[in-house]
Amino acid sequence: MGTRMELLKELSQEGSSKIVLLVMDGLGGLPSENGQTELEKAYTPNMDEIAAQAECGLLEMVDIGITPGSGPGHLGLFGYDPLEFQIGRGILEALGVGAEVKSGEICARGNFATWGPGDLIVDRRAGRISSEKNRMLIDRLKNEIREVEGTAVRFYPGEEHRFVVVLSGTGLSEAVSDADPQKEGLPMKWALASRPGGEKTAGVVNALVKRIRQVLSDETAANGCLLRGFSGAPVIPGLPELYKLSPAAIATYPMYRGLARLVGMEIIDAGRTMEDLFSTLEAHWDAHDFFFVHVKYTDSRGEDGDFNAKRDVIEKVDRLIPRLADLHPDVLVITGDHSTPSQMKGHSWHPVPFLLQSAWGRPDEVLAFGERMVARGVHGRIPAHSLMGLMLAHGLRLAKFGA
């Protein structure tokens, strides 16, 4: 545990202040042909009004020029240096769907996918099948596949095309590359040992993918799968232990619930819509003092390459902001976990805008919530894992350092 985290733990004190961290996944973007990013183009009068009263800046999620995954991005927002605490996506997804993972077991994120002739991957997300269809397919796999090459296999459904696999047996390892070409229109890329000791697990993974392909061969869209993010359960200190918080997570997607559970948050069922997120926050307001509220669809629409759809998601969140403001949080932060420019159809290294509103802030010259505007803010560009210290300080949750 790094020196900064140890210091924050030492200084943290209990209190009654309420802190809300609203994360719009993949919020950051790049200018389109109109010269504006999705956030800058969006009509966001409520977030703009808050930004004008807040302290603003940009977050480097890992380090300059490094493109973060969602796991490292969120770890940074929660105060963990992602270079010190590295957690695989598989275990996060598994925890998010409620899987109990024991020491020595290996988890993987799965995508139902559309395979074509010659093992060509036509669609990595199987047309984003419905969650209901997902559950039907998982029930089928549970009945047909219980072990592969002497290794026990457990399946768990996720949202849309996503699912989780947990492997249980002897000699398993995280040292396995993804069984996924990462792009559509390419032939299947089979798992390989990424370092000595991973050979057995790579063989099991490839055999499992082939068996799933056989079982689902009569399906039109989801006639195969991809597996990636192989990882086991790490040991990580929790937010209640570190910062004397009673934290809760309000998130729809399993991976984010899994990450929140890993750092000691209570997971609250958030329903299916963005309105449900804010209704859940209102319903549980008195039970916790730190709320992580996660909006997924900014990232999804960015990955789809749909600039206007991502802008529309941001505008919908803005229309819901008054419900959050009516709760009068002592500290409100609005940000993202990484940038997902629709032009790139994926994560990028660009720093992420943030605003922080409290009674103890020093409002800067920022007049609207957008990438280039907040770059003028009082905080400039800071590491994401410094944000937790700011939230605690503005919530009057840190004692003085030294005499």
LUMLO-703564 format. One record per residue (C-alpha): chain; x, y, z; residue number from 1. Coordinates in steps of 0.1 Angstrom, whole numbers, m for minus. Layout:
@chain: A&east: X&north: Y&up: Z&n: NUM
...
END
This chain:
@chain: A&east: 0&north: 0&up: 0&n: 1
@chain: A&east: 16&north: 33&up: m11&n: 2
@chain: A&east: 26&north: 62&up: 11&n: 3
@chain: A&east: m3&north: 84&up: 0&n: 4
@chain: A&east: m29&north: 58&up: 7&n: 5
@chain: A&east: m13&north: 50&up: 41&n: 6
@chain: A&east: m14&north: 88&up: 49&n: 7
@chain: A&east: m51&north: 91&up: 39&n: 8
@chain: A&east: m59&north: 61&up: 61&n: 9
@chain: A&east: m41&north: 76&up: 90&n: 10
@chain: A&east: m59&north: 110&up: 86&n: 11
@chain: A&east: m94&north: 97&up: 78&n: 12
@chain: A&east: m121&north: 103&up: 104&n: 13
@chain: A&east: m157&north: 95&up: 107&n: 14
@chain: A&east: m183&north: 121&up: 98&n: 15
@chain: A&east: m218&north: 127&up: 86&n: 16
@chain: A&east: m210&north: 143&up: 52&n: 17
@chain: A&east: m225&north: 127&up: 21&n: 18
@chain: A&east: m203&north: 121&up: m9&n: 19
@chain: A&east: m216&north: 112&up: m44&n: 20
@chain: A&east: m193&north: 101&up: m72&n: 21
@chain: A&east: m212&north: 101&up: m105&n: 22
@chain: A&east: m193&north: 82&up: m132&n: 23
@chain: A&east: m203&north: 85&up: m168&n: 24
@chain: A&east: m183&north: 56&up: m183&n: 25
@chain: A&east: m161&north: 66&up: m212&n: 26
@chain: A&east: m171&north: 103&up: m208&n: 27
@chain: A&east: m141&north: 119&up: m225&n: 28
@chain: A&east: m141&north: 124&up: m263&n: 29
@chain: A&east: m125&north: 140&up: m293&n: 30
@chain: A&east: m138&north: 169&up: m314&n: 31
@chain: A&east: m159&north: 159&up: m344&n: 32
@chain: A&east: m163&north: 177&up: m377&n: 33
@chain: A&east: m182&north: 204&up: m358&n: 34
@chain: A&east: m152&north: 210&up: m336&n: 35
@chain: A&east: m168&north: 198&up: m304&n: 36
@chain: A&east: m166&north: 166&up: m284&n: 37
@chain: A&east: m198&north: 147&up: m274&n: 38
@chain: A&east: m197&north: 164&up: m240&n: 39
@chain: A&east: m191&north: 198&up: m254&n: 40
@chain: A&east: m219&north: 194&up: m281&n: 41
@chain: A&east: m244&north: 181&up: m255&n: 42
@chain: A&east: m270&north: 205&up: m240&n: 43
@chain: A&east: m261&north: 202&up: m203&n: 44
@chain: A&east: m275&north: 233&up: m185&n: 45
@chain: A&east: m275&north: 215&up: m151&n: 46
@chain: A&east: m240&north: 202&up: m153&n: 47
@chain: A&east: m228&north: 235&up: m167&n: 48
@chain: A&east: m244&north: 254&up: m137&n: 49
@chain: A&east: m227&north: 230&up: m113&n: 50
@chain: A&east: m193&north: 234&up: m131&n: 51
@chain: A&east: m195&north: 272&up: m128&n: 52
@chain: A&east: m198&north: 267&up: m90&n: 53
@chain: A&east: m173&north: 239&up: m87&n: 54
@chain: A&east: m136&north: 231&up: m88&n: 55
@chain: A&east: m127&north: 215&up: m121&n: 56
@chain: A&east: m98&north: 198&up: m139&n: 57
@chain: A&east: m87&north: 167&up: m159&n: 58
@chain: A&east: m78&north: 133&up: m146&n: 59
@chain: A&east: m50&north: 111&up: m158&n: 60
@chain: A&east: m64&north: 77&up: m151&n: 61
@chain: A&east: m31&north: 58&up: m151&n: 62
@chain: A&east: m3&north: 79&up: m166&n: 63
@chain: A&east: 2&north: 102&up: m195&n: 64
@chain: A&east: m3&north: 84&up: m228&n: 65
@chain: A&east: m16&north: 52&up: m212&n: 66
@chain: A&east: m50&north: 39&up: m223&n: 67
@chain: A&east: m68&north: 25&up: m192&n: 68
@chain: A&east: m93&north: m3&up: m190&n: 69
@chain: A&east: m124&north: 2&up: m169&n: 70
@chain: A&east: m109&north: m17&up: m140&n: 71
@chain: A&east: m78&north: 6&up: m136&n: 72
@chain: A&east: m99&north: 36&up: m144&n: 73
@chain: A&east: m123&north: 29&up: m115&n: 74
@chain: A&east: m96&north: 19&up: m91&n: 75
@chain: A&east: m80&north: 53&up: m97&n: 76
@chain: A&east: m113&north: 70&up: m89&n: 77
@chain: A&east: m116&north: 50&up: m57&n: 78
@chain: A&east: m82&north: 62&up: m46&n: 79
@chain: A&east: m61&north: 31&up: m56&n: 80
@chain: A&east: m30&north: 37&up: m77&n: 81
@chain: A&east: m38&north: 13&up: m106&n: 82
@chain: A&east: m1&north: 7&up: m112&n: 83
@chain: A&east: 1&north: m8&up: m76&n: 84
@chain: A&east: m33&north: m25&up: m76&n: 85
@chain: A&east: m37&north: m45&up: m108&n: 86
@chain: A&east: m69&north: m65&up: m110&n: 87
@chain: A&east: m81&north: m87&up: m138&n: 88
@chain: A&east: m113&north: m81&up: m156&n: 89
@chain: A&east: m124&north: m117&up: m152&n: 90
@chain: A&east: m126&north: m116&up: m114&n: 91
@chain: A&east: m144&north: m83&up: m115&n: 92
@chain: A&east: m170&north: m96&up: m138&n: 93
@chain: A&east: m174&north: m127&up: m117&n: 94
@chain: A&east: m179&north: m108&up: m85&n: 95
@chain: A&east: m203&north: m86&up: m103&n: 96
@chain: A&east: m226&north: m115&up: m112&n: 97
@chain: A&east: m224&north: m128&up: m77&n: 98
@chain: A&east: m200&north: m157&up: m83&n: 99
@chain: A&east: m182&north: m171&up: m52&n: 100
@chain: A&east: m146&north: m174&up: m63&n: 101
@chain: A&east: m122&north: m195&up: m43&n: 102
@chain: A&east: m84&north: m193&up: m41&n: 103
@chain: A&east: m69&north: m211&up: m71&n: 104
@chain: A&east: m99&north: m207&up: m93&n: 105
@chain: A&east: m96&north: m187&up: m125&n: 106
@chain: A&east: m123&north: m164&up: m139&n: 107
@chain: A&east: m128&north: m152&up: m175&n: 108
@chain: A&east: m151&north: m126&up: m192&n: 109
@chain: A&east: m171&north: m141&up: m220&n: 110
@chain: A&east: m187&north: m126&up: m251&n: 111
@chain: A&east: m213&north: m145&up: m271&n: 112
@chain: A&east: m201&north: m139&up: m306&n: 113
@chain: A&east: m210&north: m146&up: m342&n: 114
@chain: A&east: m186&north: m170&up: m359&n: 115
@chain: A&east: m183&north: m173&up: m397&n: 116
@chain: A&east: m166&north: m199&up: m420&n: 117
@chain: A&east: m130&north: m205&up: m413&n: 118
@chain: A&east: m134&north: m194&up: m377&n: 119
@chain: A&east: m138&north: m158&up: m388&n: 120
@chain: A&east: m152&north: m136&up: m360&n: 121
@chain: A&east: m181&north: m117&up: m377&n: 122
@chain: A&east: m195&north: m100&up: m347&n: 123
@chain: A&east: m177&north: m99&up: m313&n: 124
@chain: A&east: m210&north: m91&up: m295&n: 125
@chain: A&east: m234&north: m113&up: m314&n: 126
@chain: A&east: m255&north: m83&up: m323&n: 127
@chain: A&east: m258&north: m74&up: m286&n: 128
@chain: A&east: m283&north: m101&up: m279&n: 129
@chain: A&east: m309&north: m95&up: m252&n: 130
@chain: A&east: m301&north: m104&up: m216&n: 131
@chain: A&east: m331&north: m129&up: m217&n: 132
@chain: A&east: m315&north: m147&up: m246&n: 133
@chain: A&east: m282&north: m147&up: m227&n: 134
@chain: A&east: m298&north: m165&up: m198&n: 135
@chain: A&east: m313&north: m191&up: m221&n: 136
@chain: A&east: m279&north: m198&up: m237&n: 137
@chain: A&east: m262&north: m200&up: m203&n: 138
@chain: A&east: m288&north: m226&up: m191&n: 139
@chain: A&east: m280&north: m246&up: m222&n: 140
@chain: A&east: m243&north: m245&up: m216&n: 141
@chain: A&east: m247&north: m254&up: m179&n: 142
@chain: A&east: m266&north: m285&up: m189&n: 143
@chain: A&east: m241&north: m295&up: m217&n: 144
@chain: A&east: m207&north: m286&up: m202&n: 145
@chain: A&east: m197&north: m293&up: m167&n: 146
@chain: A&east: m160&north: m300&up: m172&n: 147
@chain: A&east: m133&north: m298&up: m199&n: 148
@chain: A&east: m101&north: m318&up: m198&n: 149
@chain: A&east: m105&north: m325&up: m161&n: 150
@chain: A&east: m112&north: m289&up: m152&n: 151
@chain: A&east: m147&north: m280&up: m137&n: 152
@chain: A&east: m165&north: m252&up: m155&n: 153
@chain: A&east: m192&north: m229&up: m141&n: 154
@chain: A&east: m212&north: m204&up: m162&n: 155
@chain: A&east: m229&north: m172&up: m151&n: 156
@chain: A&east: m250&north: m149&up: m173&n: 157
@chain: A&east: m243&north: m112&up: m176&n: 158
@chain: A&east: m259&north: m84&up: m195&n: 159
@chain: A&east: m266&north: m86&up: m232&n: 160
@chain: A&east: m238&north: m106&up: m248&n: 161
@chain: A&east: m216&north: m109&up: m217&n: 162
@chain: A&east: m212&north: m138&up: m194&n: 163
@chain: A&east: m186&north: m152&up: m169&n: 164
@chain: A&east: m168&north: m185&up: m168&n: 165
@chain: A&east: m151&north: m198&up: m136&n: 166
@chain: A&east: m126&north: m227&up: m140&n: 167
@chain: A&east: m118&north: m249&up: m110&n: 168
@chain: A&east: m91&north: m275&up: m108&n: 169
@chain: A&east: m54&north: m280&up: m101&n: 170
@chain: A&east: m25&north: m262&up: m118&n: 171
@chain: A&east: m46&north: m233&up: m132&n: 172
@chain: A&east: m29&north: m200&up: m139&n: 173
@chain: A&east: m38&north: m164&up: m148&n: 174
@chain: A&east: m9&north: m164&up: m173&n: 175
@chain: A&east: m31&north: m168&up: m204&n: 176
@chain: A&east: m36&north: m145&up: m233&n: 177
@chain: A&east: m71&north: m137&up: m245&n: 178
@chain: A&east: m90&north: m161&up: m268&n: 179
@chain: A&east: m102&north: m132&up: m288&n: 180
@chain: A&east: m89&north: m114&up: m320&n: 181
@chain: A&east: m101&north: m81&up: m304&n: 182
@chain: A&east: m115&north: m69&up: m338&n: 183
@chain: A&east: m142&north: m82&up: m361&n: 184
@chain: A&east: m134&north: m96&up: m395&n: 185
@chain: A&east: m103&north: m114&up: m382&n: 186
@chain: A&east: m99&north: m151&up: m376&n: 187
@chain: A&east: m101&north: m165&up: m341&n: 188
@chain: A&east: m70&north: m159&up: m320&n: 189
@chain: A&east: m66&north: m188&up: m297&n: 190
@chain: A&east: m53&north: m185&up: m261&n: 191
@chain: A&east: m16&north: m190&up: m254&n: 192
@chain: A&east: 4&north: m191&up: m222&n: 193
@chain: A&east: 17&north: m156&up: m216&n: 194
@chain: A&east: 44&north: m169&up: m193&n: 195
@chain: A&east: 56&north: m203&up: m181&n: 196
@chain: A&east: 29&north: m221&up: m161&n: 197
@chain: A&east: 0&north: m210&up: m183&n: 198
@chain: A&east: 2&north: m238&up: m208&n: 199
@chain: A&east: m24&north: m261&up: m191&n: 200
@chain: A&east: m49&north: m233&up: m187&n: 201
@chain: A&east: m45&north: m221&up: m223&n: 202
@chain: A&east: m53&north: m256&up: m234&n: 203
@chain: A&east: m84&north: m258&up: m212&n: 204
@chain: A&east: m96&north: m225&up: m225&n: 205
@chain: A&east: m92&north: m234&up: m261&n: 206
@chain: A&east: m109&north: m267&up: m256&n: 207
@chain: A&east: m138&north: m249&up: m238&n: 208
@chain: A&east: m143&north: m224&up: m266&n: 209
@chain: A&east: m144&north: m252&up: m292&n: 210
@chain: A&east: m169&north: m271&up: m270&n: 211
@chain: A&east: m191&north: m241&up: m267&n: 212
@chain: A&east: m190&north: m236&up: m304&n: 213
@chain: A&east: m203&north: m272&up: m309&n: 214
@chain: A&east: m231&north: m267&up: m284&n: 215
@chain: A&east: m243&north: m234&up: m300&n: 216
@chain: A&east: m237&north: m244&up: m336&n: 217
@chain: A&east: m274&north: m242&up: m344&n: 218
@chain: A&east: m277&north: m206&up: m332&n: 219
@chain: A&east: m278&north: m178&up: m358&n: 220
@chain: A&east: m261&north: m149&up: m340&n: 221
@chain: A&east: m246&north: m163&up: m308&n: 222
@chain: A&east: m231&north: m194&up: m323&n: 223
@chain: A&east: m198&north: m192&up: m304&n: 224
@chain: A&east: m179&north: m172&up: m278&n: 225
@chain: A&east: m147&north: m153&up: m269&n: 226
@chain: A&east: m130&north: m155&up: m236&n: 227
@chain: A&east: m106&north: m129&up: m221&n: 228
@chain: A&east: m94&north: m113&up: m189&n: 229
@chain: A&east: m83&north: m144&up: m171&n: 230
@chain: A&east: m77&north: m137&up: m134&n: 231
@chain: A&east: m81&north: m150&up: m99&n: 232
@chain: A&east: m92&north: m133&up: m66&n: 233
@chain: A&east: m67&north: m106&up: m53&n: 234
@chain: A&east: m64&north: m92&up: m18&n: 235
@chain: A&east: m71&north: m55&up: m16&n: 236
@chain: A&east: m79&north: m32&up: 13&n: 237
@chain: A&east: m115&north: m19&up: 14&n: 238
@chain: A&east: m129&north: 16&up: 15&n: 239
@chain: A&east: m145&north: 12&up: 50&n: 240
@chain: A&east: m112&north: 0&up: 64&n: 241
@chain: A&east: m92&north: 27&up: 47&n: 242
@chain: A&east: m114&north: 58&up: 50&n: 243
@chain: A&east: m141&north: 50&up: 76&n: 244
@chain: A&east: m168&north: 53&up: 50&n: 245
@chain: A&east: m201&north: 34&up: 46&n: 246
@chain: A&east: m199&north: 31&up: 8&n: 247
@chain: A&east: m226&north: 19&up: m17&n: 248
@chain: A&east: m225&north: 12&up: m54&n: 249
@chain: A&east: m255&north: 18&up: m77&n: 250
@chain: A&east: m246&north: 2&up: m110&n: 251
@chain: A&east: m263&north: m19&up: m136&n: 252
@chain: A&east: m234&north: m38&up: m152&n: 253
@chain: A&east: m218&north: m67&up: m134&n: 254
@chain: A&east: m181&north: m57&up: m138&n: 255
@chain: A&east: m187&north: m24&up: m120&n: 256
@chain: A&east: m206&north: m41&up: m92&n: 257
@chain: A&east: m178&north: m66&up: m90&n: 258
@chain: A&east: m152&north: m39&up: m86&n: 259
@chain: A&east: m173&north: m21&up: m61&n: 260
@chain: A&east: m177&north: m53&up: m40&n: 261
@chain: A&east: m140&north: m59&up: m42&n: 262
@chain: A&east: m133&north: m25&up: m25&n: 263
@chain: A&east: m159&north: m31&up: 2&n: 264
@chain: A&east: m190&north: m13&up: m11&n: 265
@chain: A&east: m225&north: m26&up: m5&n: 266
@chain: A&east: m241&north: m34&up: m39&n: 267
@chain: A&east: m276&north: m20&up: m43&n: 268
@chain: A&east: m298&north: m34&up: m71&n: 269
@chain: A&east: m302&north: m5&up: m95&n: 270
@chain: A&east: m329&north: m17&up: m119&n: 271
@chain: A&east: m325&north: m13&up: m156&n: 272
@chain: A&east: m327&north: 23&up: m166&n: 273
@chain: A&east: m309&north: 56&up: m159&n: 274
@chain: A&east: m340&north: 68&up: m140&n: 275
@chain: A&east: m336&north: 37&up: m118&n: 276
@chain: A&east: m301&north: 47&up: m108&n: 277
@chain: A&east: m314&north: 80&up: m94&n: 278
@chain: A&east: m345&north: 65&up: m78&n: 279
@chain: A&east: m322&north: 40&up: m61&n: 280
@chain: A&east: m300&north: 67&up: m49&n: 281
@chain: A&east: m330&north: 86&up: m34&n: 282
@chain: A&east: m343&north: 54&up: m18&n: 283
@chain: A&east: m311&north: 46&up: 0&n: 284
@chain: A&east: m298&north: 81&up: 8&n: 285
@chain: A&east: m300&north: 77&up: 45&n: 286
@chain: A&east: m282&north: 44&up: 47&n: 287
@chain: A&east: m248&north: 53&up: 34&n: 288
@chain: A&east: m223&north: 82&up: 33&n: 289
@chain: A&east: m205&north: 75&up: 0&n: 290
@chain: A&east: m223&north: 66&up: m32&n: 291
@chain: A&east: m207&north: 54&up: m65&n: 292
@chain: A&east: m233&north: 59&up: m92&n: 293
@chain: A&east: m224&north: 44&up: m126&n: 294
@chain: A&east: m238&north: 52&up: m160&n: 295
@chain: A&east: m227&north: 27&up: m187&n: 296
@chain: A&east: m242&north: 39&up: m219&n: 297
@chain: A&east: m218&north: 68&up: m226&n: 298
@chain: A&east: m191&north: 42&up: m231&n: 299
@chain: A&east: m214&north: 18&up: m251&n: 300
@chain: A&east: m224&north: 44&up: m276&n: 301
@chain: A&east: m188&north: 56&up: m279&n: 302
@chain: A&east: m177&north: 20&up: m286&n: 303
@chain: A&east: m205&north: 18&up: m312&n: 304
@chain: A&east: m189&north: 49&up: m330&n: 305
@chain: A&east: m222&north: 68&up: m326&n: 306
@chain: A&east: m213&north: 104&up: m317&n: 307
@chain: A&east: m249&north: 116&up: m315&n: 308
@chain: A&east: m261&north: 87&up: m294&n: 309
@chain: A&east: m233&north: 93&up: m269&n: 310
@chain: A&east: m242&north: 130&up: m268&n: 311
@chain: A&east: m279&north: 119&up: m262&n: 312
@chain: A&east: m269&north: 98&up: m232&n: 313
@chain: A&east: m250&north: 127&up: m217&n: 314
@chain: A&east: m281&north: 150&up: m222&n: 315
@chain: A&east: m303&north: 124&up: m205&n: 316
@chain: A&east: m280&north: 122&up: m175&n: 317
@chain: A&east: m281&north: 160&up: m173&n: 318
@chain: A&east: m319&north: 160&up: m172&n: 319
@chain: A&east: m317&north: 138&up: m142&n: 320
@chain: A&east: m291&north: 159&up: m123&n: 321
@chain: A&east: m318&north: 180&up: m105&n: 322
@chain: A&east: m329&north: 148&up: m87&n: 323
@chain: A&east: m294&north: 144&up: m74&n: 324
@chain: A&east: m290&north: 180&up: m65&n: 325
@chain: A&east: m322&north: 179&up: m45&n: 326
@chain: A&east: m305&north: 155&up: m21&n: 327
@chain: A&east: m279&north: 182&up: m13&n: 328
@chain: A&east: m248&north: 160&up: m12&n: 329
@chain: A&east: m220&north: 177&up: 7&n: 330
@chain: A&east: m196&north: 166&up: m20&n: 331
@chain: A&east: m205&north: 159&up: m56&n: 332
@chain: A&east: m181&north: 147&up: m82&n: 333
@chain: A&east: m190&north: 141&up: m119&n: 334
@chain: A&east: m165&north: 125&up: m141&n: 335
@chain: A&east: m156&north: 93&up: m162&n: 336
@chain: A&east: m133&north: 64&up: m158&n: 337
@chain: A&east: m116&north: 69&up: m192&n: 338
@chain: A&east: m123&north: 85&up: m225&n: 339
@chain: A&east: m141&north: 66&up: m253&n: 340
@chain: A&east: m141&north: 89&up: m284&n: 341
@chain: A&east: m168&north: 77&up: m308&n: 342
@chain: A&east: m143&north: 83&up: m336&n: 343
@chain: A&east: m120&north: 57&up: m322&n: 344
@chain: A&east: m147&north: 32&up: m311&n: 345
@chain: A&east: m128&north: 23&up: m280&n: 346
@chain: A&east: m109&north: 35&up: m250&n: 347
@chain: A&east: m82&north: 62&up: m254&n: 348
@chain: A&east: m54&north: 78&up: m234&n: 349
@chain: A&east: m70&north: 113&up: m233&n: 350
@chain: A&east: m75&north: 127&up: m198&n: 351
@chain: A&east: m110&north: 128&up: m184&n: 352
@chain: A&east: m129&north: 159&up: m173&n: 353
@chain: A&east: m141&north: 162&up: m137&n: 354
@chain: A&east: m159&north: 187&up: m115&n: 355
@chain: A&east: m161&north: 187&up: m77&n: 356
@chain: A&east: m187&north: 208&up: m59&n: 357
@chain: A&east: m188&north: 214&up: m21&n: 358
@chain: A&east: m193&north: 242&up: 3&n: 359
@chain: A&east: m155&north: 245&up: 7&n: 360
@chain: A&east: m146&north: 248&up: m29&n: 361
@chain: A&east: m127&north: 276&up: m47&n: 362
@chain: A&east: m148&north: 281&up: m79&n: 363
@chain: A&east: m126&north: 287&up: m109&n: 364
@chain: A&east: m132&north: 303&up: m143&n: 365
@chain: A&east: m148&north: 273&up: m158&n: 366
@chain: A&east: m183&north: 282&up: m171&n: 367
@chain: A&east: m194&north: 249&up: m187&n: 368
@chain: A&east: m186&north: 212&up: m183&n: 369
@chain: A&east: m165&north: 201&up: m213&n: 370
@chain: A&east: m130&north: 188&up: m219&n: 371
@chain: A&east: m113&north: 221&up: m230&n: 372
@chain: A&east: m132&north: 243&up: m206&n: 373
@chain: A&east: m123&north: 222&up: m175&n: 374
@chain: A&east: m86&north: 222&up: m186&n: 375
@chain: A&east: m86&north: 258&up: m173&n: 376
@chain: A&east: m98&north: 247&up: m139&n: 377
@chain: A&east: m80&north: 251&up: m106&n: 378
@chain: A&east: m68&north: 215&up: m105&n: 379
@chain: A&east: m54&north: 214&up: m140&n: 380
@chain: A&east: m44&north: 178&up: m147&n: 381
@chain: A&east: m40&north: 154&up: m117&n: 382
@chain: A&east: m37&north: 117&up: m112&n: 383
@chain: A&east: m71&north: 100&up: m108&n: 384
@chain: A&east: m61&north: 83&up: m76&n: 385
@chain: A&east: m56&north: 118&up: m60&n: 386
@chain: A&east: m94&north: 124&up: m64&n: 387
@chain: A&east: m103&north: 104&up: m33&n: 388
@chain: A&east: m82&north: 126&up: m11&n: 389
@chain: A&east: m100&north: 157&up: m25&n: 390
@chain: A&east: m134&north: 141&up: m19&n: 391
@chain: A&east: m125&north: 132&up: 17&n: 392
@chain: A&east: m111&north: 167&up: 23&n: 393
@chain: A&east: m141&north: 185&up: 10&n: 394
@chain: A&east: m163&north: 162&up: 31&n: 395
@chain: A&east: m143&north: 172&up: 62&n: 396
@chain: A&east: m132&north: 136&up: 66&n: 397
@chain: A&east: m94&north: 142&up: 70&n: 398
@chain: A&east: m77&north: 153&up: 101&n: 399
@chain: A&east: m48&north: 178&up: 100&n: 400
@chain: A&east: m14&north: 164&up: 90&n: 401
@chain: A&east: 13&north: 172&up: 116&n: 402
@chain: A&east: 14&north: 196&up: 144&n: 403
END
